Amino acid sequence: MLMSQHPSVHAIIHNSFENMQAYLLLVNSFPDAVVLPAVLKDCLFSAAAESQNPLALDIHQRLHQDTLYMGKLCPLVRISYDELPLH
């Protein structure tokens, strides 16, 4: 599903991966299942808000207004622990 997204949405989802990695490395390495959905949403919101893409504002607004859309994008942001860089 990620590759079928518009390039602007694809870039925001990609940036949200980095936000999720930062959260896992710096805030909470083992978030519980209750907290994780809110963290995923925050990662998407912040990726859209920080994007320099001209369509990012529209995407950011849609993420806030359309819970179905947000629900479809959140699973794309999940990463496995073996994808984290070991520095």
C-alpha positions in Angstrom: 0.0 0.0 0.0 2.9 2.4 0.6 4.1 2.4 -2.9 0.6 3.1 -4.3 0.4 6.4 -2.3 0.9 9.8 -3.9 4.6 10.8 -3.7 3.8 13.5 -1.2 2.0 11.0 1.1 4.8 8.5 0.6 7.4 11.1 1.7 5.4 12.0 4.8 5.0 8.3 5.7 8.7 7.8 5.2 9.5 10.8 7.5 7.2 9.4 10.1 9.4 6.2 10.1 12.2 8.5 11.3 10.0 10.1 13.9 9.1 6.6 15.2 12.7 5.5 15.3 13.6 8.6 17.3 10.7 8.0 19.7 11.8 4.4 20.2 15.4 5.3 20.7 15.0 8.4 22.8 11.7 8.3 24.6 10.4 4.7 25.1 12.0 1.7 23.6 9.2 -0.6 24.6 5.9 1.2 24.3 2.8 -0.8 25.4 -0.1 -1.5 23.1 -2.2 1.2 24.7 0.3 4.0 24.0 1.4 2.9 20.5 -1.6 4.1 18.5 -1.3 7.6 19.9 2.5 7.6 19.2 1.9 6.5 15.6 -0.6 9.3 15.1 1.8 11.8 16.6 4.6 10.6 14.3 2.4 11.1 11.2 1.1 14.5 12.4 4.6 15.8 13.1 6.0 14.4 9.8 3.2 16.2 7.9 3.7 19.4 9.9 7.5 19.5 9.4 7.4 18.7 5.7 8.4 21.3 3.2 6.2 19.7 0.6 3.5 22.1 -0.7 0.8 19.4 -0.3 1.8 18.7 3.3 -0.7 21.1 4.8 -3.6 19.4 3.0 -2.3 16.0 4.1 -1.9 17.3 7.7 -5.5 18.6 7.7 -6.8 15.4 6.3 -5.0 13.4 8.9 -6.8 15.5 11.6 -10.2 15.4 10.0 -10.4 11.9 8.5 -10.1 9.1 11.1 -10.5 6.4 8.5 -7.6 7.8 6.5 -5.5 8.0 9.6 -6.4 4.4 10.5 -5.2 3.2 7.1 -1.9 5.1 7.3 -1.0 4.2 10.9 -0.2 0.5 10.1 2.3 1.7 7.5 4.4 3.5 10.1 4.9 0.5 12.4 8.4 -0.8 12.3 10.1 -3.8 13.7 12.9 -3.6 16.2 15.3 -5.3 13.8 14.9 -2.3 11.4 16.4 0.1 13.9 20.0 1.2 13.2 22.6 0.0 15.7 24.9 2.9 16.4 
